[in-house]
Amino acid sequence: VCGRSHSLLDIEEALKLLPSVDFKSWSLDLISGLPGLTIDSWIHSLRRAVQAAPEHVSVYDLQIEPGTPFSRWLQQGRIAVQQDDIASEMYDTARRILTDAGYEHYELSNYAKPGYQCRHNLVYWTSKPYYAYGMGAASYLRGRRFTRPVKFQKYVNWVETQSKKNNKIVKKGTDQEQESGSNGGDNAFSYEQFLFYDEETAVETKQEKLFDAIMLRLRTTVGLPMTVVHEFGGPLLIDQILCAILPHVSAGYVTIRKGDWNMSSSEAENLIRVLISNTDQESVMIRQIKAKEDSDVPAVNKGRNTEAEEEKKSLTIRLSDPLGFLLSNSIISDIFLAVDNA
């Protein structure tokens, strides 16, 4: 069904060989929502995964992308996608079986035994820089995102071109070091520039970085700290986001953590209302209009480092498990809209 080169028998054979290999940890990937997959067969797969005892398990819901064999088969009527209620049941079943087996559900699609969270992926979800090598590999360096060519010949041509550039940069840097006795300084940046992205690769805007932080951090059970939001837009932006999540807090899809205190839905809802209403005795909408009309925008936030503002910064918003995670696209879209209107 998946078009993979290996079969179920190959997987079972690989699992038999694992004890003979000195791996400190290993991970197993599962895909839910496959055409023809039933709840019973999904439960069997999950229980077999628990029996295999990997330190880490990733559970991905099938996403059909344009131009893929699955997309063609769907258009041809050869396959049918799972109904939303079945897909949701599979997601919740995975969460229940894996957490009951001692795995921590630490990210939307990932589970780990204590101490075995994927450090590699945590780099992505906290917007830290990373190198990537190979055809189609995506890097994130100095605020730039760059993907290498995905077609083989284009990739070969790119490597040859970049190699010539790198040789010049390294030679120039070596000559400068000999003359100045330095260790290269900005040459490291030049080397990265030509090795991982092109000159025209744009630096992410402040809003793009904010959107990345919102989308990626809300994938995790740690959530989105308001201190991160404050760095991008101050207390006014926190107000906008709190207003956007208020209906989801009331519905139990978003939770609030204040320090070490996990607040109930009613407690979080009441706190948000109090914090927003106490801000300069103005509604968020009035302050938004005032900020847009005032040419000196920073003045809107002047003198507002009050106890209420510090309390806002102490909050962390998280999606509830499983309902908040299941509705993550809708919730994050509401937050993005609020940020756009800020």
PLY file of the C-alpha trace (Angstrom):
ply
format ascii 1.0
element vertex 342
property float x
property float y
property float z
element edge 341
property int vertex1
property int vertex2
end_header
0.00 0.00 0.00
2.74 2.48 0.96
5.00 1.75 -1.98
7.92 1.06 0.36
10.77 -1.24 -0.66
10.44 -3.34 2.51
7.67 -5.63 3.66
6.22 -6.48 7.07
8.33 -9.63 7.03
11.46 -7.50 6.52
10.53 -5.41 9.55
10.06 -8.50 11.71
13.44 -9.85 10.58
15.09 -6.53 11.43
13.53 -6.60 14.90
14.98 -10.06 15.48
18.46 -8.77 14.61
18.32 -5.73 16.91
19.46 -7.54 20.10
22.68 -8.53 18.34
23.54 -4.90 17.61
24.84 -2.60 20.32
22.40 0.28 19.80
21.97 2.55 22.81
18.55 3.54 21.50
16.45 3.22 18.38
13.19 4.58 17.02
10.21 3.06 15.24
7.91 4.95 12.84
4.22 4.13 12.36
1.71 5.64 9.92
-1.98 5.86 10.73
-4.82 6.65 8.34
-3.60 4.33 5.59
-6.24 3.14 3.11
-7.77 -0.10 4.33
-6.30 0.23 7.82
-8.87 -0.75 10.47
-8.91 0.14 14.13
-8.25 -3.50 15.03
-5.22 -3.77 12.74
-3.96 -0.42 14.04
-4.21 -1.66 17.63
-2.27 -4.78 16.62
0.49 -2.62 15.10
0.70 -0.47 18.23
0.88 -3.46 20.55
3.58 -5.03 18.37
5.49 -1.75 18.58
5.26 -1.76 22.37
6.41 -5.38 22.40
9.47 -4.45 20.31
10.30 -1.87 23.02
12.01 0.93 21.06
13.11 3.92 23.11
11.30 6.26 20.72
8.16 5.96 18.58
6.90 8.38 15.92
3.26 8.16 14.83
2.40 10.06 11.67
-1.05 10.51 10.17
-1.07 9.90 6.41
-0.90 13.17 4.47
-1.53 12.92 0.72
0.54 15.47 -1.18
-0.08 16.58 -4.80
2.01 14.79 -7.40
2.55 11.65 -5.30
1.37 8.12 -6.22
-1.19 8.34 -3.40
-2.61 11.50 -4.96
-2.95 9.81 -8.36
-4.52 6.72 -6.85
-7.00 8.86 -4.95
-7.99 10.73 -8.12
-8.36 7.42 -9.94
-10.60 6.05 -7.21
-8.18 3.23 -6.41
-7.97 4.26 -2.74
-10.13 6.16 -0.26
-8.93 8.34 2.61
-9.96 7.58 6.14
-12.88 9.53 7.57
-11.96 12.23 10.10
-13.59 10.39 12.99
-11.61 7.21 12.23
-8.35 9.17 11.89
-9.04 10.88 15.23
-9.79 7.55 16.89
-6.50 6.14 15.57
-4.62 9.13 16.96
-6.21 8.78 20.39
-5.72 5.01 20.38
-2.00 5.47 19.73
-1.74 8.03 22.53
-3.55 5.76 24.99
-1.63 2.56 24.21
1.79 4.20 24.09
1.39 6.33 27.23
0.00 3.32 29.10
3.21 1.53 28.11
5.35 4.23 29.70
6.06 6.46 26.70
5.86 10.23 27.13
3.83 12.03 24.49
6.21 14.97 24.18
5.29 16.24 20.71
2.32 16.04 18.37
3.62 12.94 16.55
6.32 11.66 18.90
6.61 9.50 21.97
9.67 8.56 24.02
10.67 6.68 27.10
11.95 9.05 29.84
15.27 10.53 28.81
14.98 9.55 25.15
13.33 12.53 23.51
14.75 13.13 20.05
17.38 15.86 20.46
17.60 16.19 16.69
13.94 17.15 16.31
13.96 19.36 19.38
16.37 21.61 17.46
13.64 22.16 14.85
10.86 22.77 17.35
12.84 25.39 19.27
13.97 27.22 16.08
17.66 26.58 16.64
20.10 26.60 13.68
21.11 23.35 12.03
23.25 22.03 9.18
21.89 19.57 6.62
23.80 17.68 3.95
22.74 15.90 0.78
20.27 16.21 -2.07
17.13 18.11 -1.00
18.50 18.71 2.52
17.19 21.82 4.31
19.41 23.94 6.57
18.63 26.84 8.90
21.57 29.16 9.54
21.85 32.80 10.60
18.13 33.34 10.13
18.12 31.85 6.61
16.34 28.71 5.43
17.92 26.99 2.46
17.05 23.74 0.66
19.58 22.12 -1.66
18.42 21.02 -5.13
16.14 17.97 -5.09
16.95 16.78 -8.63
20.14 14.77 -9.00
21.79 16.60 -11.90
20.90 20.02 -10.49
22.37 18.91 -7.19
25.60 17.77 -8.88
25.88 21.09 -10.70
25.23 22.98 -7.46
27.94 21.02 -5.60
30.48 21.76 -8.34
29.63 25.47 -8.35
29.70 25.75 -4.57
33.00 23.86 -4.39
34.68 26.42 -6.62
33.32 29.25 -4.48
34.41 27.53 -1.28
37.97 27.02 -2.53
38.26 30.74 -3.17
36.78 31.63 0.22
39.00 29.20 2.13
42.16 30.37 0.31
41.27 34.01 0.90
40.57 33.30 4.56
43.88 31.44 4.97
45.83 34.33 3.43
44.09 36.81 5.75
44.84 34.66 8.78
48.53 34.53 7.86
48.66 38.30 7.47
46.67 39.20 10.59
47.31 36.17 12.79
43.54 35.82 13.31
41.52 32.62 13.38
39.31 33.55 10.44
36.60 35.67 12.08
33.95 36.47 9.49
35.46 33.89 7.15
33.43 31.24 9.00
30.30 33.13 7.97
31.51 33.33 4.35
32.21 29.62 4.31
28.75 28.86 5.68
27.21 31.24 3.19
28.57 29.45 0.17
28.28 25.97 1.61
24.70 26.13 2.79
22.83 28.91 1.02
23.04 31.28 -1.90
23.64 35.02 -1.77
20.01 35.71 -2.66
18.63 33.59 0.18
16.58 36.04 2.24
16.84 36.39 6.00
13.59 35.53 7.77
11.51 38.51 8.80
10.62 39.09 12.42
7.03 37.99 11.74
8.19 34.82 9.98
10.34 33.95 12.99
7.37 34.58 15.29
5.10 32.36 13.19
7.74 29.62 13.25
7.99 29.87 17.03
4.20 29.68 17.45
3.68 26.79 15.05
6.66 24.69 16.13
6.54 25.21 19.89
2.81 24.46 20.05
3.59 21.05 18.55
5.26 20.15 21.84
3.83 19.47 25.27
6.17 22.16 26.65
4.15 24.70 24.70
4.70 28.37 23.83
6.09 30.55 26.64
4.81 34.12 26.58
8.37 35.29 27.21
9.11 34.18 23.63
6.13 36.16 22.34
7.17 39.19 24.37
10.56 39.23 22.65
8.82 39.64 19.30
6.08 42.13 20.09
5.88 43.04 23.75
2.78 42.97 25.97
0.38 44.12 23.25
1.14 41.02 21.18
0.61 38.81 24.24
-2.83 40.39 24.66
-3.73 39.59 21.06
-2.73 35.96 21.43
-4.54 35.58 24.76
-7.70 36.95 23.16
-7.32 34.53 20.23
-6.98 31.45 22.44
-9.72 32.41 24.91
-12.51 30.44 23.15
-10.20 27.43 22.89
-9.32 27.70 26.58
-13.03 27.72 27.42
-13.55 24.62 25.25
-10.63 22.80 26.86
-8.48 22.70 23.71
-5.78 25.03 25.08
-4.32 24.90 28.57
-2.42 27.54 30.54
0.57 26.95 32.76
1.61 29.69 35.18
5.02 28.85 36.57
4.58 25.34 37.97
0.80 25.67 38.18
-1.29 23.87 35.56
-4.48 25.89 35.59
-7.95 24.47 35.02
-9.97 25.79 32.05
-12.12 28.02 34.27
-9.10 29.36 36.16
-7.24 30.10 32.93
-10.28 31.73 31.34
-10.83 34.00 34.34
-7.16 34.97 34.50
-7.05 35.89 30.81
-10.11 38.09 31.16
-8.70 39.85 34.21
-5.28 40.40 32.63
-6.71 41.81 29.43
-9.29 44.05 31.12
-6.68 45.45 33.52
-4.31 46.57 30.77
-4.59 50.38 30.77
-8.33 49.92 31.27
-8.66 49.53 27.49
-9.88 46.66 25.36
-7.41 44.98 23.05
-9.25 46.32 20.02
-9.07 49.92 21.22
-5.35 49.64 21.93
-4.82 48.04 18.55
-6.45 50.95 16.75
-4.56 53.42 18.91
-1.24 51.71 18.11
-1.91 51.84 14.37
-2.92 55.52 14.41
-0.02 56.60 16.60
3.13 57.24 14.59
5.23 56.69 17.70
4.18 53.05 18.24
6.67 52.30 21.04
4.95 54.95 23.15
1.88 52.70 23.39
3.83 50.25 25.52
5.69 52.90 27.52
5.38 52.54 31.25
3.39 49.30 31.08
5.89 47.04 32.81
3.35 46.40 35.54
2.71 43.38 37.69
0.00 42.35 35.23
2.46 42.41 32.35
4.97 40.34 34.31
2.17 37.90 35.09
1.42 37.56 31.38
5.06 36.81 30.66
4.98 34.03 33.27
2.34 32.13 31.28
2.87 29.26 28.85
0.12 28.15 26.48
-0.17 24.52 25.47
-2.50 22.44 23.34
-4.45 19.85 25.30
-3.88 16.18 24.57
-5.55 14.80 22.52
-8.24 17.32 21.50
-6.00 20.37 21.25
-3.45 18.49 19.16
-6.19 17.18 16.89
-7.45 20.74 16.32
-3.96 22.28 16.18
-4.31 23.63 12.63
-7.47 25.55 13.49
-6.11 26.91 16.79
-2.79 28.00 15.29
-4.64 29.65 12.37
-6.63 31.73 14.87
-3.39 32.82 16.55
-1.79 33.72 13.22
-4.83 35.83 12.34
-4.56 37.67 15.65
-0.87 38.34 15.05
-1.61 39.66 11.55
-4.14 42.07 13.02
-1.86 43.22 15.84
0 1
1 2
2 3
3 4
4 5
5 6
6 7
7 8
8 9
9 10
10 11
11 12
12 13
13 14
14 15
15 16
16 17
17 18
18 19
19 20
20 21
21 22
22 23
23 24
24 25
25 26
26 27
27 28
28 29
29 30
30 31
31 32
32 33
33 34
34 35
35 36
36 37
37 38
38 39
39 40
40 41
41 42
42 43
43 44
44 45
45 46
46 47
47 48
48 49
49 50
50 51
51 52
52 53
53 54
54 55
55 56
56 57
57 58
58 59
59 60
60 61
61 62
62 63
63 64
64 65
65 66
66 67
67 68
68 69
69 70
70 71
71 72
72 73
73 74
74 75
75 76
76 77
77 78
78 79
79 80
80 81
81 82
82 83
83 84
84 85
85 86
86 87
87 88
88 89
89 90
90 91
91 92
92 93
93 94
94 95
95 96
96 97
97 98
98 99
99 100
100 101
101 102
102 103
103 104
104 105
105 106
106 107
107 108
108 109
109 110
110 111
111 112
112 113
113 114
114 115
115 116
116 117
117 118
118 119
119 120
120 121
121 122
122 123
123 124
124 125
125 126
126 127
127 128
128 129
129 130
130 131
131 132
132 133
133 134
134 135
135 136
136 137
137 138
138 139
139 140
140 141
141 142
142 143
143 144
144 145
145 146
146 147
147 148
148 149
149 150
150 151
151 152
152 153
153 154
154 155
155 156
156 157
157 158
158 159
159 160
160 161
161 162
162 163
163 164
164 165
165 166
166 167
167 168
168 169
169 170
170 171
171 172
172 173
173 174
174 175
175 176
176 177
177 178
178 179
179 180
180 181
181 182
182 183
183 184
184 185
185 186
186 187
187 188
188 189
189 190
190 191
191 192
192 193
193 194
194 195
195 196
196 197
197 198
198 199
199 200
200 201
201 202
202 203
203 204
204 205
205 206
206 207
207 208
208 209
209 210
210 211
211 212
212 213
213 214
214 215
215 216
216 217
217 218
218 219
219 220
220 221
221 222
222 223
223 224
224 225
225 226
226 227
227 228
228 229
229 230
230 231
231 232
232 233
233 234
234 235
235 236
236 237
237 238
238 239
239 240
240 241
241 242
242 243
243 244
244 245
245 246
246 247
247 248
248 249
249 250
250 251
251 252
252 253
253 254
254 255
255 256
256 257
257 258
258 259
259 260
260 261
261 262
262 263
263 264
264 265
265 266
266 267
267 268
268 269
269 270
270 271
271 272
272 273
273 274
274 275
275 276
276 277
277 278
278 279
279 280
280 281
281 282
282 283
283 284
284 285
285 286
286 287
287 288
288 289
289 290
290 291
291 292
292 293
293 294
294 295
295 296
296 297
297 298
298 299
299 300
300 301
301 302
302 303
303 304
304 305
305 306
306 307
307 308
308 309
309 310
310 311
311 312
312 313
313 314
314 315
315 316
316 317
317 318
318 319
319 320
320 321
321 322
322 323
323 324
324 325
325 326
326 327
327 328
328 329
329 330
330 331
331 332
332 333
333 334
334 335
335 336
336 337
337 338
338 339
339 340
340 341
